[in-house]
Amino acid sequence: MNRTNLMFLIVGALLVGGSIYGYQVYQERKEPQGVQINLGPNGVTVEKK
């Protein structure tokens, strides 16, 4: 394997890893969809998201 192929392999691996990391961060930060039920001092509240 020559240097050029090794460089492309490393750059490709970094791009794939960065894409996966970015997607995971996006999934953690986005609002969940569905129904949210809160139990607080004012009783029970139900919100549709």
FENFEN-V965724 format. One record per residue. N is the residue number from 1. PHI is phi in degrees with one decimal (NA if undefined). OMEGA is omega in radians with two decimals (999 if undefined). Layout:
n = <N;N>
phi = <PHI;PHI>
omega = <OMEGA;OMEGA>
This chain:
n = <1;2;3;4;5;6;7;8;9;10;11;12;13;14;15;16;17;18;19;20;21;22;23;24;25;26;27;28;29;30;31;32;33;34;35;36;37;38;39;40;41;42;43;44;45;46;47;48;49>
phi = <NA;-90.4;-63.1;-64.4;-64.6;-64.9;-63.6;-64.2;-64.1;-65.6;-63.4;-62.7;-64.1;-66.2;-64.7;-64.6;-62.6;-65.7;-65.2;-64.1;-62.7;-61.9;-65.6;-64.9;-63.8;-60.9;-64.1;-70.8;-89.9;-76.9;-67.2;-69.6;-102.2;126.5;-114.9;-115.4;-113.4;-117.1;-114.7;-135.9;-64.8;-92.5;106.3;-99.8;-123.4;-123.5;-121.8;-93.1;-105.2>
omega = <-3.12;-3.04;-3.10;3.12;3.12;3.12;3.12;3.11;3.14;3.13;3.11;3.12;3.10;3.11;3.13;3.13;3.11;3.11;3.13;3.13;3.12;3.12;3.13;3.10;3.11;-3.12;-3.14;-3.04;-3.10;-3.13;3.07;3.12;3.12;-3.08;3.09;-3.14;-3.14;3.06;-3.08;-3.11;3.12;-3.14;-3.07;3.04;3.13;3.13;3.04;-3.11;999>
